[in-house]
Amino acid sequence: MLDPVKILARPIRIQTVVLAILVPIYVLFSLFLFFQWVAPSLDGRVDQHIAADSSTYMYMADVIRDGTPDPAVSAALASFPNTLWAPVLLAFLLKNTFYMVIADYAMFFLSLYLLKRSFPCSFAALLGFLLLNATTTISLLSVNKEIIDLLILSLFLFARRNGFYVLLILSLLLALFNRFEVCLVLLLYMAVESRLNPWRQNRRFTLVLLLITLSILLPLAASKTLAAHFEEASNSNTTAFLDTLEMNYLYGIAVIPKVAENFFGELLNVSKWVNSYSTSDLANSYIVFSNNLATLVVLVVIAARRTLTLRSDLVYFAALGSIIMGIALVVQPRYFYFVYVLLCLQAALPKMPRPPKLSAPA
């Protein structure tokens, strides 16, 4: 039974007071951004590219809702697996862009609750690291796959930590319908951490074996798909060279620079800052820069605390995810957003003799 006296007598931490003040301020500021810039860009009132593919998802939802024939939309939604289904369904059900913001915030705070329940992390640090990345803010203000990735990852980690198998299956199904590559990463992590993996304890060897396997299988199993997207994806000499390596059985060599380009490429592209950065295309300029800068900051924090090690389940999970997402022929840091969340969670953990395990105690 709740005791009001005990509740009122409980000391209030300064951190709690600060969060109680700053979080509403951030929400109000984000809503100002939404009504001032994001919503007009989504509605077509202004010609600004802010929220990545949100307008595409909304257009497809409108086509379905209105029954307007559009062969391109039908073809795009007909394939399986499909990375369009979840965001298009969300746009179809919610209709109004502000309702999408409410749904995004609900998924965001539910995800934070699940992560806090799963790990002894600092809520303030985790929230701060996530909001350091502008991808998080834009994901809260539009229909997108990244906020759903956050929810999927949170459900998966919560289910693994607590042995809730129904939630585990739900997270896998959501991942399959939102971004199937993330579903593949989740299944891969479960496989390499299962007792069926004879090299379960040798994580470095497991990663090397995965890279060798992918180097062989990618050109054989996906040669037509890779070739079809190569011309479209190769927007720089470096990207084209790395993609060529991938298509010629050398993914094991290409993967580290490919992942590094997604993590840090924008920080080094000084000429683009001067010549290409514009408020008309925030999605591919300032937001990508913020994504890269936030990733660098979080990695520096983890390295400074000497927890950037494969002994950490979270870091190992992030390494597996980076290897799989690095297969993409395009440089798109937001594809790695769930990896960023794993790194934020690692950075928000207190120092402890043994890193927390992602699976339920045996």
Secondary structure, 3 states (H helix, E strand, C coil): CCCHHHHHHCCCCHHHHHHHHHHHHHHHHHHHHHHHHHHHHHHCCCCCCCCCCHHHHHHHHHHHHHCCCCHHHHHHHHCCCCCCHHHHHHHHHHCCHHHHHHHHHHHHHHHHHHHHHHCCCCHHHHHHHHHHCHHHHHHHCCCCCHHHHHHHHHHHHHHHHHCCHHHHHHHHHHHHHHCHHHHHHHHHHHHHCCCCCCCCCCHHHHHHHHHHHHHHHHHHHCHHHHHHHHHHHCCCHHHHHHHHHHCCCCHHHHHHHHHHHHHHHHHHCHHHHHHCCCHHHHHHCHHHHHHHHHHHHHHHHHHHCCCCCCCCHHHHHHHHHHHHHCCCCCCCHHHHHHHHHHHHHHHHCCCCCCCCCCCCCC
